[in-house]
Amino acid sequence: MKTETWLNKNNINNADKTGSILSCTALTKVYRDGERHIPVLEDINFSVSPGEQVAIVGRSGSGKTTLINLLGGLEAPTQGDVFVRDVTLNRLSESKRGLLRNRVFGFIFQFHHLLSEFTALENVCMPLLIRGTTVSDAREMSMNCLEKVSLEHRYQHKPSQLSGGERQRVAIARALVTKPLCILADEPTGNLDNKSADQVYELMMQLAEEVGTSFVVVTHDMILAERMHRILHLEKGRLS
């Protein structure tokens, strides 16, 4: 079955406002270093509702980034499952997993991960072009997103020509340009000063409200966490 046909059959992007967008059961991750086993996450169970904003807080090294990577299908769990709607993400083939990620998720990373050789506009266009959107449509949609983050005048600038706050705003525009069901954010304000961090948060929430996107944000920033609908704590590999 072609990946596009499979995606339509499973109707991942339906408009249903009930149930979970994203969930996991008994999620466990153990890294192996030779004969050593290094447990990072143990028996993680939780779910995210449509439009819900969830913060996951914990100390540095508590496994927050690993959890985001597992939820987004960027890593495979040692045990347990991740579900997007009713689809078991970690049991898909690599091609279907990549397609689902592109259709469902937006990612915001602490270090923005913009492509240095491309302009702000080109960076925002990337998820759309990967999806198969025409260049003209991708540019139009991306410019609309850059306007929403007040960077339309910087669309031709490359990341090295942007400030830290501007780069993170480009990353937010890139994450939201596909109108994803869920944003997975890893310390999205971790490298920003207080003013820039507050601006980035306001932009995230404003755009999420417009699109109806859910948020899972891992952070050690309690000011950011307390603005979410729900706070979960990750400690010693367990979520509470």
C-alpha positions as CSV (number, residue, x, y, z in Angstrom):
1,M,0.0,0.0,0.0
2,K,1.4,3.4,-0.9
3,T,2.1,5.7,2.0
4,E,-0.4,8.3,0.8
5,T,-3.1,5.7,0.5
6,W,-2.2,4.3,3.9
7,L,-2.4,7.8,5.5
8,N,-5.8,8.6,4.0
9,K,-7.1,5.2,5.1
10,N,-6.1,5.9,8.7
11,N,-7.5,9.4,8.5
12,I,-4.8,10.8,10.9
13,N,-5.7,14.4,10.2
14,N,-9.4,14.1,10.9
15,A,-11.2,16.9,12.7
16,D,-12.3,14.7,15.6
17,K,-11.9,16.8,18.8
18,T,-12.4,13.8,21.2
19,G,-9.9,11.2,22.3
20,S,-6.2,11.5,22.3
21,I,-4.0,13.1,19.6
22,L,-0.8,11.4,21.1
23,S,-0.4,8.8,23.8
24,C,2.1,6.2,25.0
25,T,1.9,3.1,27.1
26,A,4.6,1.4,29.1
27,L,7.2,3.4,27.2
28,T,10.7,2.4,28.2
29,K,14.1,3.3,26.9
30,V,17.4,1.6,27.8
31,Y,20.6,2.5,26.1
32,R,23.4,0.0,25.7
33,D,27.1,0.7,25.9
34,G,28.9,-2.5,25.3
35,E,27.7,-4.8,28.1
36,R,26.3,-1.9,30.2
37,H,22.6,-1.2,30.2
38,I,21.7,2.5,30.9
39,P,18.0,2.9,31.8
40,V,16.7,6.4,30.9
41,L,12.9,6.0,30.8
42,E,10.7,3.4,32.6
43,D,7.0,2.6,32.1
44,I,5.9,6.0,30.8
45,N,2.1,6.3,30.3
46,F,0.3,9.5,29.3
47,S,-1.9,11.1,26.7
48,V,-2.5,14.5,25.1
49,S,-5.9,15.7,24.1
50,P,-6.7,17.9,21.1
51,G,-5.6,21.5,21.8
52,E,-4.0,20.6,25.1
53,Q,-0.7,22.1,26.3
54,V,1.4,19.8,28.4
55,A,4.7,20.7,30.1
56,I,7.1,18.0,31.1
57,V,9.7,19.3,33.6
58,G,12.8,17.7,35.0
59,R,16.4,18.2,35.7
60,S,19.0,18.2,33.0
61,G,19.8,14.6,32.1
62,S,16.4,13.3,33.3
63,G,15.5,12.0,29.9
64,K,13.3,14.8,28.6
65,T,14.9,15.0,25.2
66,T,14.8,11.2,24.9
67,L,11.1,11.3,25.7
68,I,10.4,13.9,23.0
69,N,12.4,11.9,20.5
70,L,10.4,8.7,21.3
71,L,7.0,10.5,21.1
72,G,8.0,12.0,17.7
73,G,9.2,8.7,16.3
74,L,12.8,10.0,16.0
75,E,14.0,7.1,18.2
76,A,12.6,3.6,18.9
77,P,11.6,2.6,22.4
78,T,13.1,-0.5,24.1
79,Q,9.6,-1.4,25.2
80,G,6.1,0.1,25.0
81,D,4.3,1.9,22.2
82,V,3.5,5.4,21.0
83,F,0.1,6.1,19.4
84,V,-0.9,8.8,17.1
85,R,-4.7,8.6,17.1
86,D,-5.1,4.8,16.7
87,V,-1.9,4.2,14.8
88,T,1.1,2.7,16.6
89,L,3.9,5.0,15.5
90,N,6.9,2.9,16.5
91,R,5.6,-0.1,14.7
92,L,5.4,1.6,11.3
93,S,8.0,1.2,8.5
94,E,10.6,4.0,8.3
95,S,8.8,5.6,5.2
96,K,5.4,5.6,6.9
97,R,6.8,6.9,10.1
98,G,8.4,9.7,8.3
99,L,5.2,10.5,6.4
100,L,3.2,10.5,9.6
101,R,5.7,12.8,11.3
102,N,5.5,15.3,8.4
103,R,1.6,15.2,8.5
104,V,1.1,15.2,12.3
105,F,4.0,16.8,14.1
106,G,5.9,20.1,14.3
107,F,9.2,20.2,16.1
108,I,10.8,23.1,17.9
109,F,14.3,22.4,19.3
110,Q,16.4,24.3,21.8
111,F,19.0,25.0,19.1
112,H,16.4,25.7,16.3
113,H,18.2,23.4,13.8
114,L,17.7,25.7,10.9
115,L,19.6,24.8,7.7
116,S,22.4,27.4,7.6
117,E,22.7,27.5,3.8
118,F,19.1,28.4,3.3
119,T,17.1,31.6,3.9
120,A,14.4,32.0,6.6
121,L,11.8,31.5,3.9
122,E,13.4,28.4,2.5
123,N,13.8,26.9,6.0
124,V,10.0,27.4,6.6
125,C,9.2,26.0,3.2
126,M,11.1,22.7,3.8
127,P,8.3,20.6,5.6
128,L,5.8,21.7,2.8
129,L,8.2,20.8,0.0
130,I,8.9,17.4,1.6
131,R,5.1,16.8,1.7
132,G,4.9,17.5,-2.0
133,T,3.4,21.0,-1.9
134,T,4.2,23.1,-5.0
135,V,7.0,25.6,-4.7
136,S,4.6,28.6,-5.3
137,D,2.1,27.4,-2.7
138,A,4.9,26.6,-0.2
139,R,6.4,30.1,-0.5
140,E,3.0,31.7,0.0
141,M,2.1,29.6,3.0
142,S,5.6,30.2,4.5
143,M,5.5,33.9,4.0
144,N,2.1,34.0,5.8
145,C,3.7,32.2,8.7
146,L,6.7,34.5,8.7
147,E,4.3,37.5,8.8
148,K,2.7,36.0,11.9
149,V,6.0,35.9,13.7
150,S,6.8,39.4,12.4
151,L,9.8,38.3,10.2
152,E,8.4,38.9,6.8
153,H,11.1,41.6,6.3
154,R,13.8,39.1,7.1
155,Y,12.7,36.3,4.8
156,Q,15.8,36.5,2.6
157,H,18.2,36.4,5.5
158,K,20.1,33.2,6.4
159,P,20.3,32.0,10.1
160,S,23.7,33.6,10.6
161,Q,22.2,37.0,9.8
162,L,19.4,36.6,12.4
163,S,19.4,37.0,16.2
164,G,18.8,34.1,18.5
165,G,15.2,35.2,19.1
166,E,14.7,35.6,15.3
167,R,16.0,32.2,14.6
168,Q,13.7,30.7,17.1
169,R,10.8,32.5,15.6
170,V,11.7,31.1,12.2
171,A,11.8,27.6,13.8
172,I,8.3,28.2,15.2
173,A,7.0,29.3,11.8
174,R,8.5,26.2,10.3
175,A,6.9,24.0,13.0
176,L,3.4,25.5,12.4
177,V,3.4,26.0,8.6
178,T,2.0,22.5,8.1
179,K,-0.8,23.1,10.6
180,P,0.2,20.1,12.7
181,L,-1.9,18.2,15.2
182,C,0.8,18.4,17.8
183,I,4.0,20.5,18.4
184,L,6.8,18.7,20.2
185,A,9.1,21.3,21.8
186,D,12.4,20.6,23.4
187,E,13.5,23.6,25.6
188,P,12.2,26.1,23.1
189,T,13.2,29.1,25.2
190,G,16.3,27.5,26.8
191,N,18.9,29.8,25.0
192,L,16.9,33.0,25.0
193,D,16.9,36.0,27.3
194,N,13.8,36.6,29.4
195,K,12.3,39.2,26.9
196,S,12.9,37.0,23.9
197,A,11.6,33.9,25.7
198,D,8.4,35.7,26.6
199,Q,7.9,36.8,23.0
200,V,8.5,33.3,21.7
201,Y,6.0,31.8,24.2
202,E,3.3,34.4,23.3
203,L,3.9,33.6,19.6
204,M,3.6,29.8,20.2
205,M,0.4,30.2,22.1
206,Q,-1.2,32.7,19.6
207,L,-0.4,30.5,16.6
208,A,-1.4,27.3,18.4
209,E,-4.8,28.9,19.2
210,E,-5.3,29.8,15.6
211,V,-4.4,26.4,14.3
212,G,-5.8,24.3,17.2
213,T,-2.5,22.5,17.8
214,S,-1.6,20.5,20.9
215,F,1.7,21.2,22.6
216,V,4.1,18.9,24.5
217,V,6.9,21.0,25.9
218,V,9.8,19.6,27.8
219,T,11.6,22.2,29.9
220,H,13.3,23.1,33.1
221,D,11.8,26.6,32.9
222,M,9.0,26.7,35.4
223,I,7.7,30.1,34.2
224,L,7.1,28.5,30.8
225,A,5.7,25.3,32.3
226,E,3.2,27.1,34.6
227,R,1.6,28.7,31.5
228,M,0.7,25.3,30.1
229,H,-2.6,23.5,30.9
230,R,-0.9,20.7,32.7
231,I,2.5,20.0,34.2
232,L,4.1,16.5,34.5
233,H,7.4,15.7,36.3
234,L,10.0,13.4,34.9
235,E,12.3,12.1,37.6
236,K,14.5,9.0,37.7
237,G,13.0,7.8,34.4
238,R,9.4,8.0,35.6
239,L,6.6,10.5,34.9
240,S,4.2,11.7,37.5
